[in-house]
Amino acid sequence: MVTLNVLGLSCGTSVDGIDVALCRVSSLPSSNDVQIELISYTEVSIDPKIRNHVLRLCRSHETEAATSLAEICDLNFALGKEFFRAIEESKVDLAEVDLIASHGQTLWHQPLGENRSTLQMAEPSIIAHRSKRQAIKPVTCNFPLSDSKLGRYQNIGGMGNATVLPASSNSTSDELSPVYLAFDTGPGNVLIDAAMRILTDGKQHFDRDGILGAKGESEIDEDLVDSYLTSEPYFQRQPPKTTGRELFSDDISRALVERMRASGKSPEAIIATITRITAESIVRAYEQFVIPFLENDHAIDEIYVCGGGAYNPNILKHLQARFPESRVLKLNDSPIKLDPSAKEAVMFALLGYLCVCGRSVPIAADAESLDPAILGVVTPGENYHEMLQKVVRAQDFGSIMGLGRISILESKCEVQKHDD
């Protein structure tokens, strides 16, 4: 049995804050199962200068996003320092931390072409040196969450990420079979947030509680919604697929805003229409790719929504209207004993743990390859040998290679938020 205290770090495509989750991760004796306890969780607002820097570069228009290797090099180290600042703001006692698992900041996805690739930055050597703990940079991946029914886990952050989970079986197998489905549905809040910045001259960065969009729902431009969703090839592309600001950038949002302004639409109608684009893109993804995946055209029992989009009633209302037989709930209302805001940082903590233990992760059923893989790149810190000794001295080290079930202990820690 190996128990490690892992600090998970994450910053999403909205680039609004860095999540810091201290987790105690343990392997359970003689099985592939792991147990996670969330000890503390903090959200730290990102420096506005760095945020604006990242957003400027994450644009598909080459002129607007023009940069240099010097600027990219500088940004990588600036992000590393910003991630360490978030650790400091969290007040975590680093002496109690075995390793740090940082996802970094996603700058770009290149999912098509000969050299398919993705780029995340936040120099791990900066984090390792300043914290005196090894930093692990895992790659992005989705994990199955345990549930009792056939459901859908829908994250609506900057992008929309979906995970389809089958009903629980009575299988006693230690190894989870690749029976879940995971892919990006398209834009989440990214186009809505950009439109809010455009319409308010940068004074507002998001539509809080969907208030502005709700006022314009009677004026939604349904023709524009349908036109955009049918003309963008990504929405018709079969999973596996992933996306980011390379397709759904501020430039796309600006074009939509200007088009509706030219037709005399009010700011409320503009936000309502762009919000509907997000909601309807999720609906169509379910209809095109999820329902056919289910056995005997089984209906989706439950749709758990998390991320910033979970707090936009206009999105949830549309999902419920289009799937009346499904229960549409916030992830807060699920059986999972974890604050939804912490889920991604906790996931990266788990990935870091699996990496140093030499254990692979389950692969989604729609992946191009089902070959198991150990994820992560390790930057050693001062406690590297001490941490490795904890791992290799475990009785079952080397005999357990995969991941079984994940149990999350109920956490009573409060979410700490540090704003600028």
C-alpha positions as CSV (number, residue, x, y, z in Angstrom):
1,M,0.0,0.0,0.0
2,V,1.4,3.4,-1.1
3,T,0.1,6.6,0.4
4,L,1.3,10.0,-1.0
5,N,0.3,13.6,-0.4
6,V,-0.1,15.0,-3.9
7,L,-0.7,18.7,-4.8
8,G,-2.8,18.9,-8.0
9,L,-2.6,22.1,-10.0
10,S,-4.9,23.1,-12.9
11,C,-5.9,26.1,-15.0
12,G,-8.6,25.8,-17.6
13,T,-9.1,27.4,-21.0
14,S,-11.1,30.2,-19.4
15,V,-7.7,31.3,-17.9
16,D,-9.5,32.8,-14.9
17,G,-7.8,31.0,-12.0
18,I,-5.5,28.3,-10.8
19,D,-6.9,25.4,-8.8
20,V,-4.8,24.0,-6.0
21,A,-5.9,20.7,-4.4
22,L,-3.9,18.8,-1.8
23,C,-4.9,15.2,-1.8
24,R,-4.0,12.1,0.1
25,V,-3.9,9.3,-2.4
26,S,-3.6,5.7,-1.3
27,S,-3.6,2.3,-3.1
28,L,-5.8,-0.3,-1.5
29,P,-4.2,-3.6,-0.4
30,S,-4.0,-6.3,-3.1
31,S,-6.1,-4.5,-5.6
32,N,-5.9,-1.9,-8.4
33,D,-8.3,0.4,-6.5
34,V,-7.3,3.7,-5.1
35,Q,-8.7,6.0,-2.4
36,I,-8.6,9.8,-2.5
37,E,-9.1,12.2,0.3
38,L,-9.2,16.0,-0.5
39,I,-7.4,17.7,2.3
40,S,-7.6,21.3,1.1
41,Y,-8.7,23.2,-2.0
42,T,-8.0,26.8,-3.0
43,E,-8.8,28.8,-6.1
44,V,-6.4,31.6,-6.9
45,S,-7.2,34.3,-9.5
46,I,-4.6,34.5,-12.2
47,D,-2.7,37.7,-12.8
48,P,-4.7,39.8,-15.3
49,K,-1.6,40.6,-17.3
50,I,-0.7,36.9,-17.7
51,R,-4.4,36.1,-18.5
52,N,-4.5,38.8,-21.2
53,H,-1.1,37.5,-22.6
54,V,-2.4,34.0,-22.9
55,L,-5.7,35.1,-24.5
56,R,-3.9,37.2,-27.0
57,L,-1.8,34.2,-28.2
58,C,-4.7,31.8,-28.2
59,R,-6.2,33.2,-31.4
60,S,-6.5,31.5,-34.7
61,H,-5.9,34.7,-36.7
62,E,-2.2,34.7,-37.3
63,T,-1.8,38.5,-37.4
64,E,-3.6,39.0,-34.1
65,A,-1.6,36.2,-32.4
66,A,1.8,37.1,-33.9
67,T,4.5,36.2,-31.5
68,S,8.2,35.1,-31.2
69,L,10.1,32.3,-29.6
70,A,11.4,34.8,-27.1
71,E,7.9,35.7,-26.1
72,I,6.8,32.0,-25.8
73,C,9.9,31.2,-23.8
74,D,9.2,34.1,-21.4
75,L,5.5,33.1,-21.0
76,N,6.4,29.5,-20.1
77,F,8.5,30.7,-17.2
78,A,6.0,33.4,-16.2
79,L,3.3,30.8,-16.0
80,G,5.6,28.5,-13.9
81,K,6.1,31.4,-11.4
82,E,2.3,32.1,-11.4
83,F,1.5,28.5,-10.6
84,F,4.0,28.6,-7.7
85,R,2.4,31.9,-6.5
86,A,-0.9,30.0,-6.4
87,I,0.7,27.3,-4.2
88,E,2.0,30.0,-1.9
89,E,-1.4,31.7,-1.7
90,S,-3.0,28.3,-0.8
91,K,-0.9,28.2,2.4
92,V,-0.2,24.5,1.9
93,D,2.6,23.2,4.0
94,L,5.0,22.0,1.4
95,A,6.9,19.9,4.0
96,E,3.9,17.6,4.0
97,V,3.7,17.3,0.2
98,D,5.4,14.3,-1.6
99,L,4.9,15.6,-5.1
100,I,3.2,18.2,-7.2
101,A,1.2,17.3,-10.3
102,S,0.7,20.3,-12.6
103,H,-1.3,20.3,-15.8
104,G,-0.1,23.8,-16.7
105,Q,-1.9,26.1,-19.0
106,T,-3.2,24.9,-22.3
107,L,-2.2,27.2,-25.1
108,W,-3.1,25.3,-28.2
109,H,-4.5,22.0,-29.6
110,Q,-3.5,20.7,-33.0
111,P,-5.8,17.6,-33.2
112,L,-5.6,17.1,-37.0
113,G,-2.9,16.6,-39.5
114,E,0.3,14.5,-39.6
115,N,1.7,15.9,-36.4
116,R,-1.2,16.0,-34.0
117,S,-0.2,17.8,-30.9
118,T,-1.1,19.8,-27.8
119,L,0.8,22.5,-25.9
120,Q,0.6,23.2,-22.2
121,M,3.0,25.6,-20.4
122,A,4.0,26.5,-16.8
123,E,7.7,25.5,-16.5
124,P,7.8,22.5,-14.0
125,S,11.4,23.2,-13.2
126,I,10.4,26.5,-11.7
127,I,7.7,24.8,-9.5
128,A,10.1,22.0,-8.5
129,H,13.0,24.4,-7.7
130,R,10.9,26.9,-5.6
131,S,8.9,24.2,-3.8
132,K,11.8,21.8,-3.4
133,R,9.4,19.0,-4.4
134,Q,9.3,17.1,-7.7
135,A,6.8,18.4,-10.2
136,I,5.0,16.1,-12.6
137,K,3.4,17.4,-15.7
138,P,0.7,14.9,-16.7
139,V,-1.0,15.1,-20.1
140,T,-4.7,15.9,-20.3
141,C,-7.1,12.9,-20.1
142,N,-10.5,12.0,-18.9
143,F,-11.3,9.6,-16.0
144,P,-14.4,7.5,-15.4
145,L,-16.3,8.4,-12.3
146,S,-18.2,5.8,-10.4
147,D,-22.0,6.0,-10.6
148,S,-25.0,3.8,-10.3
149,K,-26.8,4.6,-13.5
150,L,-26.1,5.2,-17.1
151,G,-25.3,8.9,-17.1
152,R,-23.4,11.7,-18.6
153,Y,-20.8,13.9,-17.0
154,Q,-20.7,17.2,-18.8
155,N,-18.1,19.8,-18.0
156,I,-18.8,23.3,-19.3
157,G,-15.7,25.3,-18.7
158,G,-14.0,27.2,-21.4
159,M,-14.7,24.2,-23.6
160,G,-17.4,21.5,-23.3
161,N,-16.0,18.1,-22.2
162,A,-18.2,15.1,-22.0
163,T,-17.8,11.7,-20.4
164,V,-20.4,9.0,-20.9
165,L,-20.6,6.4,-18.1
166,P,-22.4,3.1,-18.3
167,A,-24.6,1.7,-15.5
168,S,-22.6,0.0,-12.8
169,S,-22.2,-3.7,-13.2
170,N,-21.7,-6.4,-10.7
171,S,-18.3,-7.2,-12.1
172,T,-15.7,-8.1,-9.5
173,S,-12.8,-7.4,-11.9
174,D,-10.0,-5.3,-10.5
175,E,-9.4,-3.7,-13.9
176,L,-11.9,-1.3,-15.3
177,S,-12.8,-2.2,-18.9
178,P,-12.8,0.7,-21.5
179,V,-16.5,1.1,-21.7
180,Y,-16.8,4.8,-21.2
181,L,-16.8,7.5,-23.9
182,A,-15.0,10.8,-23.7
183,F,-14.7,13.7,-26.1
184,D,-15.1,17.5,-26.4
185,T,-18.5,18.7,-27.5
186,G,-17.3,22.1,-28.6
187,P,-17.3,25.6,-27.0
188,G,-18.4,25.9,-23.3
189,N,-18.2,29.4,-21.9
190,V,-15.4,30.6,-24.2
191,L,-17.6,32.3,-26.8
192,I,-20.0,33.7,-24.1
193,D,-17.2,35.1,-22.0
194,A,-15.6,36.7,-25.1
195,A,-18.9,38.3,-26.1
196,M,-19.3,39.7,-22.6
197,R,-15.9,41.4,-22.8
198,I,-16.7,42.8,-26.3
199,L,-20.1,44.1,-25.3
200,T,-18.9,45.7,-22.1
201,D,-15.5,47.0,-23.3
202,G,-13.8,44.6,-21.0
203,K,-15.7,45.5,-17.8
204,Q,-17.4,42.1,-17.5
205,H,-15.8,38.8,-18.2
206,F,-18.8,36.5,-18.0
207,D,-22.6,36.4,-17.8
208,R,-23.0,36.0,-14.0
209,D,-25.9,33.5,-13.4
210,G,-26.9,33.8,-17.0
211,I,-28.8,37.0,-16.1
212,L,-28.1,38.9,-19.4
213,G,-28.8,35.9,-21.5
214,A,-32.1,35.2,-19.7
215,K,-33.4,38.7,-20.7
216,G,-32.8,38.0,-24.4
217,E,-34.1,34.4,-24.7
218,S,-37.3,35.6,-26.5
219,E,-35.0,37.2,-29.1
220,I,-32.6,34.3,-29.8
221,D,-31.6,34.1,-33.5
222,E,-32.4,30.4,-34.1
223,D,-31.3,30.6,-37.7
224,L,-27.8,31.8,-36.7
225,V,-27.5,29.1,-34.1
226,D,-28.4,26.4,-36.7
227,S,-26.2,28.0,-39.4
228,Y,-23.2,28.1,-37.2
229,L,-23.6,24.6,-35.9
230,T,-24.1,23.1,-39.3
231,S,-21.2,25.1,-41.0
232,E,-18.5,24.4,-38.4
233,P,-17.0,21.0,-39.4
234,Y,-15.9,20.1,-35.8
235,F,-19.5,19.5,-34.8
236,Q,-20.0,16.8,-37.4
237,R,-16.6,15.1,-36.8
238,Q,-16.8,11.7,-35.2
239,P,-15.1,11.1,-31.8
240,P,-12.4,10.8,-30.7
241,K,-11.9,14.5,-30.9
242,T,-10.7,17.4,-28.8
243,T,-10.7,21.2,-29.4
244,G,-9.8,24.5,-27.9
245,R,-9.2,28.1,-28.8
246,E,-7.7,27.2,-32.1
247,L,-11.3,26.8,-33.4
248,F,-13.4,28.7,-30.8
249,S,-11.5,31.8,-30.3
250,D,-12.3,35.4,-29.3
251,D,-12.2,36.2,-33.1
252,I,-15.1,33.8,-33.7
253,S,-17.1,35.4,-30.9
254,R,-16.4,38.9,-32.3
255,A,-17.6,37.8,-35.7
256,L,-20.9,36.5,-34.2
257,V,-21.4,39.7,-32.2
258,E,-20.8,42.0,-35.1
259,R,-23.1,39.9,-37.3
260,M,-25.9,40.2,-34.8
261,R,-25.2,43.9,-34.1
262,A,-25.6,44.5,-37.8
263,S,-29.0,43.0,-37.8
264,G,-30.1,45.2,-34.8
265,K,-29.9,42.6,-32.1
266,S,-29.7,43.9,-28.5
267,P,-26.8,42.9,-26.2
268,E,-29.2,40.6,-24.3
269,A,-30.3,38.8,-27.5
270,I,-26.6,38.5,-28.6
271,I,-25.6,36.8,-25.3
272,A,-28.7,34.6,-25.3
273,T,-28.0,33.4,-28.9
274,I,-24.3,32.6,-28.2
275,T,-25.4,30.8,-25.0
276,R,-27.8,28.8,-27.1
277,I,-25.0,27.8,-29.5
278,T,-23.1,26.2,-26.5
279,A,-26.2,24.5,-25.2
280,E,-27.4,23.2,-28.6
281,S,-23.9,22.0,-29.5
282,I,-24.0,19.7,-26.4
283,V,-27.5,18.5,-27.3
284,R,-26.5,17.6,-30.9
285,A,-23.4,15.9,-29.7
286,Y,-25.5,13.7,-27.5
287,E,-27.9,12.9,-30.3
288,Q,-25.1,12.2,-32.9
289,F,-22.5,10.4,-30.8
290,V,-23.9,9.4,-27.4
291,I,-27.3,7.8,-28.1
292,P,-25.9,5.5,-30.8
293,F,-23.1,4.5,-28.3
294,L,-25.6,3.3,-25.8
295,E,-27.0,-0.3,-25.8
296,N,-30.4,-0.7,-27.3
297,D,-30.8,3.0,-27.8
298,H,-31.0,3.4,-24.0
299,A,-31.9,6.9,-22.8
300,I,-29.5,8.9,-20.8
301,D,-30.6,8.6,-17.2
302,E,-28.8,11.4,-15.7
303,I,-26.8,14.4,-16.9
304,Y,-24.5,15.9,-14.3
305,V,-23.2,19.3,-15.3
306,C,-20.1,21.1,-13.8
307,G,-17.8,23.9,-14.6
308,G,-18.8,27.5,-14.9
309,G,-21.6,26.6,-17.3
310,A,-23.4,24.7,-14.5
311,Y,-24.2,28.1,-13.0
312,N,-25.9,29.3,-16.2
313,P,-29.6,28.3,-15.8
314,N,-30.2,29.0,-19.5
315,I,-27.9,26.1,-20.5
316,L,-29.4,23.7,-17.9
317,K,-32.9,24.6,-18.9
318,H,-32.2,23.9,-22.6
319,L,-30.7,20.5,-21.8
320,Q,-33.7,19.6,-19.7
321,A,-36.1,20.7,-22.4
322,R,-34.3,18.6,-25.1
323,F,-33.9,15.6,-22.8
324,P,-37.1,15.5,-20.8
325,E,-36.6,11.9,-19.7
326,S,-33.2,12.6,-18.2
327,R,-32.4,14.2,-14.9
328,V,-30.3,17.3,-15.4
329,L,-28.4,18.1,-12.3
330,K,-25.3,20.0,-11.1
331,L,-22.5,17.7,-10.2
332,N,-22.9,19.1,-6.6
333,D,-26.1,16.9,-6.5
334,S,-24.3,13.7,-7.5
335,P,-23.3,10.8,-5.2
336,I,-19.7,11.8,-5.6
337,K,-18.4,13.3,-2.4
338,L,-16.2,16.0,-4.0
339,D,-16.6,19.7,-4.6
340,P,-17.1,20.0,-8.4
341,S,-14.7,23.0,-8.5
342,A,-11.9,20.8,-7.3
343,K,-12.4,17.9,-9.7
344,E,-9.7,18.7,-12.3
345,A,-7.0,19.5,-9.8
346,V,-7.9,16.3,-7.9
347,M,-7.7,14.4,-11.2
348,F,-4.2,15.7,-11.9
349,A,-3.2,14.7,-8.4
350,L,-4.3,11.2,-9.2
351,L,-2.5,11.2,-12.5
352,G,0.7,12.3,-10.7
353,Y,0.3,9.5,-8.2
354,L,-0.2,6.9,-10.9
355,C,2.8,8.2,-12.8
356,V,5.3,7.8,-9.9
357,C,3.8,4.4,-9.1
358,G,4.3,3.2,-12.7
359,R,0.5,2.6,-13.2
360,S,-1.4,3.1,-16.4
361,V,-4.9,4.7,-16.8
362,P,-8.1,3.4,-18.4
363,I,-8.6,4.5,-22.0
364,A,-11.9,5.7,-23.4
365,A,-13.8,3.3,-25.7
366,D,-13.6,5.8,-28.6
367,A,-9.8,6.3,-28.4
368,E,-7.8,5.4,-31.5
369,S,-5.6,3.2,-29.4
370,L,-6.6,1.2,-26.4
371,D,-3.0,0.4,-25.4
372,P,-2.5,1.3,-21.7
373,A,-0.1,4.2,-21.0
374,I,1.6,5.7,-18.0
375,L,1.1,9.5,-18.2
376,G,3.4,12.2,-17.0
377,V,6.8,13.9,-17.2
378,V,8.8,14.1,-14.0
379,T,11.0,17.0,-12.9
380,P,12.8,15.8,-9.7
381,G,12.9,17.9,-6.6
382,E,15.0,17.7,-3.4
383,N,12.8,14.9,-1.9
384,Y,12.9,12.7,-5.0
385,H,14.7,9.8,-3.4
386,E,12.6,9.9,-0.3
387,M,9.4,9.8,-2.3
388,L,10.7,7.0,-4.5
389,Q,11.5,4.9,-1.5
390,K,7.9,5.2,-0.3
391,V,6.8,3.8,-3.6
392,V,9.3,1.0,-4.3
393,R,9.3,-0.3,-0.8
394,A,5.6,-1.1,-1.0
395,Q,4.9,-4.8,-0.9
396,D,2.9,-4.8,-4.1
397,F,5.2,-2.5,-6.1
398,G,5.5,-3.7,-9.7
399,S,2.7,-6.2,-9.4
400,I,-0.2,-3.7,-9.9
401,M,0.1,-1.9,-13.2
402,G,-3.4,-0.5,-14.0
403,L,-6.2,1.5,-12.3
404,G,-9.3,-0.1,-10.8
405,R,-12.0,1.8,-9.0
406,I,-11.6,5.2,-7.5
407,S,-13.2,5.9,-4.1
408,I,-13.4,9.4,-2.9
409,L,-13.7,10.0,0.9
410,E,-16.1,12.7,2.0
411,S,-14.2,15.9,2.5
412,K,-15.1,18.6,5.0
413,C,-12.6,21.1,3.8
414,E,-13.9,24.5,2.7
415,V,-13.1,26.1,-0.7
416,Q,-10.7,29.0,-0.2
417,K,-10.8,31.7,-2.9
418,H,-8.1,34.3,-3.4
419,D,-9.1,37.1,-5.7
420,D,-7.0,39.9,-7.0
